[in-house]
Structures are given as structure tokens and as C-alpha cells.
Amino acid sequence: MSNVDTPVVIIGAGPAGLTAARVLTELDIDYVLLSREKVPGENKACAGFIPFSALRDFNISTLPGAHPVTTVRMKFPKQDMKTVEFGAKVGVNVSRADLGMTMLKYVGAGSAEIRLQTEVGRVSIKQSGCEITLHKQGQSEKLTSEIVIDASGVNPVSLKMIRLRERLPDHLMGYTAQYQMRRPSSMGSLNGANDFYYGGDFSPSGYAWVFPRGHDIAVGTGGLLRSFKEEKKRMFDYLDYLISHDDSARLTLENAEVVKRESALVPLAGIVQPSFTDRLMLAGDAAGHCCPITGEGIHYSMIAGKKAAQTAAKAVRKRDYSAGVLSKYEKDWIKAIGSNLKWGLWLQQRMVGSGSGGLGSSLMGSDRSCKIIAEMLVGARSVRATLLAAAPTYMAKKLRH
């Protein structure tokens, strides 16, 4: 191995970066984890729902501040609110700060190094290794490594210098706006129910949500960035309309106050390639690992972080950091989550263009279809399985081919 500061540098302490760190620790590979934030995830605009499958797959047995979700309620245009009760926990709502600090504890001890409140200014990749320029408290330094796992978000810092792929266009990029709200008292029976609102009153091309966490409630809306720009309407206007005009939302949010306003870009592009080159892998939002139809990204990012760490460990042990070796990473994550990304984009494109008719109305028509959609929203059913179960017969035939 050449003379570097550390074998692996992980940029970003979201679910992808923290999972990569945890897996590298388990595999006894040294690394440096870099995070802009003091508390990982505290400034991430996110509804904060984590599917039960993610908790199970990554053996997260205790998650402070988490509130179980057992029910999904959905409001479609010109229809009454539909309620689907699962009778068991299908996931949890949690603040991203609580999730970040918990995942940081799961990383464990060892010779690895975690640097918080550290900004990455530049990433340079050469045949001889990687060089990362860091900024902290007005001081700059350089860090060298063999491999970089960039999990720094939807516009990854490494792509500012490395021409791996183009920035995602507006029609493949999502935009979210969210209020973090707080009630003077807990929500009682309303806790445990996540609400989804569909239609042009609540989002330009996506949906709005109300996800409770005891006294706290995440109230947000999201849609395609292109649609938002075409509407020329503030995203927070959709939230204000939801809070003031919808009866169920008014009941849930009675006496609640806004304690934080936040917004973020979200990749809604399906399978984005390439996600690697010599000495570099992108993971999480940086690689587009977010379902285009549900907006779920936490579990996807954790899976990608695990696959990136496993590939990095093999490369370090072989002392081969070429694209040929790292290509296994892309094959692995596509095998694990590629179907949901592909069919999520397919469904999103048809739902956005269908208005209240076509495929959209056929999926939303019956109680059976609503239960199937709810299972998809909480990660209990894949997108393809949802289409096969809920779409018309001719659509099912098409999908099977």
C-alpha cells in the first residue's frame, strides 16, 4: 500500500456514510468519516420514516426518540381519507438527529477516525491515490486515501472536480419543503398514523405528508423540481394550504406551532449510472438512491453504504482500487434496490402525467388497491409487486414481460 493517511475516506454522515463506517469497522478496515454537521442529520429535511425492514436488516434494536407506525391514511383527489391499519409496527418515525446519533454509536470504536463539523472543499483522484482538502474552524488541511466513498448528498462534492456524470436534470430531481411542528400535548390515538395527501392542492407533482412523533410532527410536501418551477408557486404555500384547508390535517395539527422550516433537493431519477470510477464510489443521495415514487431513501442509502464498504474492503485487501474492482459495487446495489428504482421511475412518470385519470385512478380506486399502495409506502411491498397486484390486467401482463 502506498503512503496514505487512511485507506478509505467517507464523505458524509447520513445513512449511507454511517452504514459504510459501521461495516468497515466490522471488517477491520481503517477509515476517516467526515461530516459537515456536529450532529449527523440534524439539518436534513426528511420526514423521518424508517421501514421495519431497515431496522431488521441492520439490526437496529434500540432507536431513542422513535415512534412506532401502525397505520397509513391516504387522501386522494375527490375522495375521502382512506385508512389502512396494519395491526403491527411497520416502521418508526424519528428525527434525523436522533437517527444520526444512534447510527454514530453503532459505528463502534477502533482505530478509525470520525471528524465532525468538517467541510470538504476539494476531492482529487489520481493514479497514485486520493487527496481531500478539508476546512474546519478557518483552518485547512489535506487528507490522503486509497478510496473515497462519497455520500455527501444529492450534489456530491466529488463531482465538482471529477467528471463521472452530469448533474441530474430538473425532471429527475425532487424538491421538498417541510415544517417541523410541535403540539403542546402528545397526539394520543393519532400517533402511529402516517398521513399522505395527493393532488395539485398539496403538491405540484408528488404528495404531502403529516408524520407524528409524540409532541413533534413533520409536515412536508414534495414534487419534481421541474413541476415546481413551472407552477411558480412557493412550496411552503402548499403546506399552508394543507394546514388551513384540510379537515383531517387541521385536527391533527390543532394548536401546533412551526419550530423549524427546512427544504432540500431529492434525487428521483431511477437507476443512475455510473456510480463509480477509479478509487471513487457514490452512495445514498449522491448516487440517486431514493425511490422516485415514494421518496424513501433511508433504507436504500443504508443498503448502498453497506455494499460500498464491502467493495472498498475487498479493494484494500487486494490493493487494487481500479474501476474494474469497484464495478462490483454498482452490480451489487442494482441487484439489491435497482428494481424499485427502475419501476418507481416508471410509475412516477405515468402518475405525474395522468392527472386524476389513467393509471393513477386505477391504482387509487378500491380499498384493496389502497392497502397495496400503503404497503408500498411503508416498504412492505416492492414497487413492481405493487403494480402487478394493483394495476389493471393488461398492465400486469405488460409488466410480466
RAJO-V16156 format. One record per backbone hydrogen bond with DSSP energy under -0.5 kcal/mol. NH is the residue of the N-H (numbers start at 1). CO is the residue of the C=O. Records with the same first field share a line. If there is no record, write none. Layout:
NH=CO, CO
//
This chain:
4=2
5=144
6=144
8=30
9=147
10=32
11=9, 149
12=10, 34
18=14
19=15
20=16
21=17
22=18
23=19
24=20
25=21
26=22
27=23
28=25
29=24
32=8
33=113
34=10
35=115
40=38
42=39
44=41
45=43
46=44
50=92
52=90
54=51
55=51
56=52
57=53
58=54
59=56
60=55
61=59
66=63
67=93
69=91
70=192
71=192
72=84
73=194
74=82
75=196
76=74
79=76
82=74
84=72
85=83
86=70, 84
87=70
90=69
91=69
92=50
93=67
94=48
99=95
100=96
101=97
102=98
103=99
104=100
105=101
106=102
107=103, 104
108=104, 105
113=31
115=33, 113
116=114
117=37
118=35
119=135
121=119, 133
122=133
124=131
126=124, 129
129=126
130=145
131=124
132=143
133=122
134=132, 141
135=119
136=139
139=136
141=134
143=132
145=130
146=6, 7
147=7
148=279
149=9
150=148, 281
151=11, 149
156=154
159=156
160=157
161=158
162=158
163=161
164=162
172=169
173=170
174=266
175=223
176=264
177=221
178=262
179=219
180=260
181=179, 217
182=257
183=215
190=187
191=188
193=190
194=71, 192
195=210
196=73
197=208
198=75
199=206
202=199
203=199
207=222
208=197
209=220
210=195
211=218
212=193, 210
213=216
216=213
217=181
218=211
219=179, 217
220=209, 218
221=177
222=207
223=175
225=170, 173
226=170
228=224
229=225
230=226
231=227
232=228
233=228
237=234
238=234, 235
239=235
240=236
241=237
242=238
243=239
244=240
245=241
246=242
247=245
250=246
251=247
252=248
253=249
254=251
256=253
257=182
259=180
260=180
262=178
264=176
266=174
268=172
272=270, 287
273=271
277=280
279=321
280=277
281=148
282=275
283=150
286=283
287=284
288=285
289=284
290=288
291=296
295=291
301=297
302=298
303=299
304=300
305=301
306=302
307=303
308=304
309=305
310=306
311=307
312=308
313=309
314=310
315=311
316=312
317=313
318=314
319=315
320=315
325=322
326=322
327=323
328=325
329=326
330=326
331=327
332=328
333=329
334=330
335=331
336=332
337=333
338=333, 334
341=337
342=338
343=339
344=340
345=341
346=342
347=343
348=344
349=345
350=346
351=347
352=348
353=349
354=350, 351
355=351
357=354
360=357
361=357
362=358
363=359
364=360
365=361
370=366
371=367
372=368
373=369
374=370
375=371
376=372
377=373
378=374
379=376
380=375
381=375
386=382
387=383
388=384
389=385
390=386
391=387
395=392
396=392
397=393
398=394
399=395
400=396
401=397
//
